[in-house]
Amino acid sequence: MAELPLEPSLSRTLIEANELGCLSQALTVAAVLSAEITFRSTRSKDMEGKRKRQELPDGSGWGDHIQLLQIFESWDRTGYDPRWCSDHELQVRGMKFSKDVRNQLSQIIQKIAKGSTDVQAKKERKSDPDYRKLRRALCVGYGNQLAERMLHHNGYHTVGYRAQLVQVHPFSVLEGDEYGKLPVYVVYHELINTTRPFMRNVCAVDQSWVKPILKKLERLDMNKLSGGSSGSKDPEPLEDKQVSSPKKAMDVKQSDVDSKIQAARERYLARKGKK
């Protein structure tokens, strides 16, 4: 993992994907996320540009990681024609960079790869139409970037230490069920703050994959990790140590002063009596 020029979450995803037999797909996702491909800016009245974007794959409802994979695979089928990118309002430079990153990652991981690292869109999609292997690899890789949907609405809270309320980014292609509810669990690539905290690039994961991760999180003693003692103890009252101790010290100091004054007075009176 140390040799891979990637974020730890993506490196871990590749290792797990290699075990699950979806390394080729995971390489593509890692490369595209690293390159951060973006759409070209279009004028609000450019209906043709919006229509072209709508022709792009939609991630099959599973989320943004799957859409990014599908976009790259569609480009691969054209022989990496830059005109295809332009026709679909994708930045050509970013797409080319993602291709270069993928080639680099393929070379690095080749020595441990258990299968082909070439783009195999048709073969892999036919054997795994719901992208279960890839989504499971993403669940393992992004185990510390997991979010659970709230019970009565489509808001989420992050799972783990210092959980916070977040929402799926408005541009996400993640889809809900027939009742409009989004998946119970998702993994996210990053959190961004605009008017509120949003999860960008999210992917639906199964609850059965999440359970082992939740058990690990429960076993973590955050107090130990932060350098404190284990076990939960009620905080000791401030009055006993932090307040009363300084007060006692002040009382001791004051009594010392009084005794010194009294001793000086007695010596003065003794000298005066001798005269």
VENSUL-V482488 format. One line per field, one symbol per residue. ss: DSSP state (@ for helix, = for strand, . for the rest). psi: psi as a letter, one per 40 degrees, with the letter a starting at -180 (. if undefined). burial: I if it has 24 or more other C-alpha atoms within 12 Angstrom, else O. A space follows every 10 residues. Layout:
ss = ???
psi = ???
burial = ???
This chain:
ss = .......@@@ @@@@@@@@@@ ..@@@@@@@@ @@@@@...=. ......@@@@ @@@@....@@ @.=@@@@@@@ @@@@@@@... .@@@@@@..= .@@@@@@@@@ @@@@@@@@@. .......... @@@@@@@... .@@@@@@@@@ @....====. .....===.. ....====.. .......... ....====== ===...==== =====.@@@@ @@@@@@@@@. .@@@@..... .......@@@ @@@@@@@@@@ @@@@@@@@@@ @@@@@@@@@@ @@@@.
psi = ddehgiiddd ddddddddde ffdddddddd ddddegiiii hiidegdddd dddeeiieef eeaddddddd ddddddeeff hddddddffi hddddddddd dddddddded eeheaieihg ddddddegde fddddddddd dfdegiihii deieiihiha hfiihiihid eiehiaaeee hiidiiiidi hihbdihihh gihhiidddd ddddddddeh gddddeeaii ihiihihddd dddddddddd dddddddddd dddddddddd dddd.
burial = OOOIOIOOII IIIIIIIIOI IIIIIIIIII IIIIIIIIIO OOOOOOOOOO OOIOOIIIII IIIIIIIIII IIIIIIOOOI OOOIIIOIII IIOIIIIIIO IIOOIIOOII OOIOOOIIII IOOIOOOOOO IIIIIIIIII IIIIIIIIIO OOOIIIIIIO OOOOOIIIIO OIIIIIOOOO OIIIIIIIII IOOOOOOIII IIIIIIOOII OOIIOOOOOO OOOOOOOOOO OOOOOOOOOO OOOOOOOOOO OOOOOOOOOO OOOOOOOOOO OOOOO
